[in-house]
Amino acid sequence: LAALTRLAQEAGVEVLELAPGALRAEGSHDTLPVRIVARGGYQSSGAFLMRVRQELPDFAVVGFQLAGSPENPGAPADLRFDLEWHAAREARAGAGADTRP
């Protein structure tokens, strides 16, 4: 989760809330939903999602919302990113270690 925060900051996205959901077992892997509430612009949002795809390929984007103000188009927008982390069980099994990013 620290890696997500770092990538967001580097892209110019201000993280207001980062909330992991309940871990789900799905076939040969586990899925951890992660919701990020943030502020930023359209370009910084795109830069963040591109960096997630490049540097954290085991994350999937399952939702994205952007709400701006037409009265103040230069102001940062309200953002919401819904991601899922897909982790192989054997990657998490070693010595009970928590390997969440």
PEWOLIN-V120830 format. One record per pair of residues at least 24 apart in sequence whose C-alpha atoms are under 10 Angstrom apart, sorted by sequence separation. I is the first residue (numbers start at 1). GAP is how many residues later the second one is. If there is no record, write none. Layout:
[[I/GAP] [I/GAP]]
This chain:
[[13/24] [14/24] [15/24] [42/24] [59/24] [60/24] [61/24] [13/25] [14/25] [15/25] [34/25] [41/25] [42/25] [59/25] [60/25] [13/26] [14/26] [33/26] [34/26] [40/26] [41/26] [42/26] [58/26] [59/26] [60/26] [12/27] [13/27] [14/27] [31/27] [32/27] [33/27] [34/27] [39/27] [41/27] [58/27] [59/27] [8/28] [12/28] [13/28] [31/28] [33/28] [34/28] [35/28] [36/28] [37/28] [38/28] [39/28] [40/28] [57/28] [58/28] [59/28] [11/29] [12/29] [13/29] [33/29] [35/29] [39/29] [56/29] [57/29] [58/29] [4/30] [8/30] [11/30] [13/30] [14/30] [58/30] [5/31] [12/31] [13/31] [52/31] [4/32] [8/32] [11/32] [12/32] [13/32] [41/32] [44/32] [45/32] [49/32] [1/33] [11/33] [12/33] [13/33] [41/33] [10/34] [11/34] [13/34] [41/34] [42/34] [45/34] [9/35] [11/35] [12/35] [13/35] [40/35] [41/35] [42/35] [45/35] [8/36] [11/36] [12/36] [39/36] [40/36] [41/36] [45/36] [8/37] [10/37] [11/37] [39/37] [40/37] [41/37] [42/37] [10/38] [11/38] [38/38] [39/38] [40/38] [41/38] [8/39] [9/39] [11/39] [38/39] [39/39] [40/39] [7/40] [8/40] [11/40] [38/40] [39/40] [7/41] [8/41] [10/41] [37/41] [38/41] [39/41] [6/42] [7/42] [37/42] [38/42] [5/43] [7/43] [8/43] [36/43] [37/43] [38/43] [4/44] [7/44] [8/44] [36/44] [37/44] [4/45] [7/45] [35/45] [36/45] [37/45] [56/45] [35/46] [36/46] [4/47] [34/47] [35/47] [36/47] [4/48] [7/48] [34/48] [35/48] [3/49] [7/49] [33/49] [34/49] [35/49] [33/50] [34/50] [4/51] [32/51] [33/51] [34/51] [3/52] [4/52] [31/52] [32/52] [33/52] [3/53] [31/53] [32/53] [33/53] [30/54] [31/54] [32/54] [4/55] [30/55] [31/55] [32/55] [29/56] [30/56] [31/56] [29/57] [30/57] [31/57] [28/58] [29/58] [30/58] [31/58] [28/59] [29/59] [30/59] [26/60] [28/60] [29/60] [23/61] [25/61] [26/61] [27/61] [28/61] [29/61] [14/62] [16/62] [18/62] [20/62] [23/62] [24/62] [25/62] [26/62] [27/62] [28/62] [29/62] [30/62] [13/63] [16/63] [17/63] [18/63] [19/63] [20/63] [21/63] [23/63] [25/63] [26/63] [29/63] [13/64] [14/64] [15/64] [16/64] [20/64] [25/64] [14/65] [15/65] [20/65] [13/66] [32/68] [1/84] [5/96] [3/97] [4/97] [1/98] [2/98] [3/98] [1/99] [2/99] [1/100]]
